[in-house]
Amino acid sequence: MREHLAALEARITEACKIAGRSRDAVKLVWVSKFHPAEAVENAIALGATDFGENRVQEAELKFSTPRTALDGSRVRCHVIGPVQSNKLKKAAIVADCIHSIASIEAVEKLEKVCAALPAAGSAAVGENGSGKILDILFQVNAGEEETKSGLDVHEAEAFLESLETRGENAFPHLRIRGLMTIGKNTGVAEDSRECFAFLRNLQRKFLAKGGVFANFDQLSMGMTGDLEVAIEEGSTMIRVGTALFGERDYSKPTV
Ligand SMILES: *Cc1c(COP(=O)(O)O)cnc(C)c1O
């Protein structure tokens, strides 16, 4: 894994250089789905701070127990797969950030749930302020593939505008951080450039509005196959599994 990380870091550094961006502007989220808890421990020993999981149950299995990263921070769990309504509460408990929100119902439910949870890193509600503050991103189906979830690309803007009309204080326990997408799965990274650029334009437009979008500064895009293009198009969080942990063995689920 150490060699995988070195090779990946070289790719990230080179892409940042080409894009004229600072390496610090791109967070690496280690996608540990289908890999066992030991793989997570190994990653933490190499300096990983942020992990991504697709399924809530698998996230709970690996990230319910608080862990400390090498830099002294608390290890963060990102839920990056679609979450059914009945799993939103569990997702809010285990996650620091959910990347895959795609409905106003989910936003409203998360606000309610987070108001009733203890603050992250504390044992009880009210111990550290009131309720948990959760980061969320909206997934946009910018690749326009039927199998992928997320907001329809033609409806994403109207969706964001509808949030704006709720007013700046409608969701005190949610930090609305930005947008997420999965690039086109063609095997050619360049094919995703257009959808990454679309996402960046949408994110910039709403960040500029302030209010409920005051923290809308994140773009979660780029995976093993297309992270360079994503970084060039402004990604602030790349979600990388295969390049770090190797191929996933789908015949051996961890849950
Ligand atoms: C699995 C997954 C990733 C990681 O993909 P790799 O190609 O293994 O890097 C990133 N994002 C999402 C949403 C995923 O489901």
PDBQT file of the ligand as one rigid body, heavy atoms in Angstrom, charges set to zero:
ROOT
HETATM    1  C1  LIG A 301     -16.078   2.823  -5.436  1.00  0.00    +0.000 C 
HETATM    2  C2  LIG A 301     -16.232   4.290  -5.554  1.00  0.00    +0.000 A 
HETATM    3  C3  LIG A 301     -15.102   5.119  -5.713  1.00  0.00    +0.000 A 
HETATM    4  C4  LIG A 301     -13.686   4.607  -5.860  1.00  0.00    +0.000 C 
HETATM    5  O1  LIG A 301     -13.495   4.095  -7.127  1.00  0.00    +0.000 OA
HETATM    6  P1  LIG A 301     -12.053   3.597  -7.644  1.00  0.00    +0.000 P 
HETATM    7  O2  LIG A 301     -12.227   3.541  -9.109  1.00  0.00    +0.000 OA
HETATM    8  O3  LIG A 301     -11.798   2.275  -7.022  1.00  0.00    +0.000 OA
HETATM    9  O4  LIG A 301     -11.059   4.608  -7.236  1.00  0.00    +0.000 OA
HETATM   10  C5  LIG A 301     -15.324   6.489  -5.740  1.00  0.00    +0.000 A 
HETATM   11  N1  LIG A 301     -16.569   7.012  -5.635  1.00  0.00    +0.000 NA
HETATM   12  C6  LIG A 301     -17.661   6.248  -5.494  1.00  0.00    +0.000 A 
HETATM   13  C7  LIG A 301     -18.997   6.885  -5.363  1.00  0.00    +0.000 C 
HETATM   14  C8  LIG A 301     -17.522   4.871  -5.457  1.00  0.00    +0.000 A 
HETATM   15  O5  LIG A 301     -18.626   4.112  -5.322  1.00  0.00    +0.000 OA
ENDROOT
TORSDOF 0
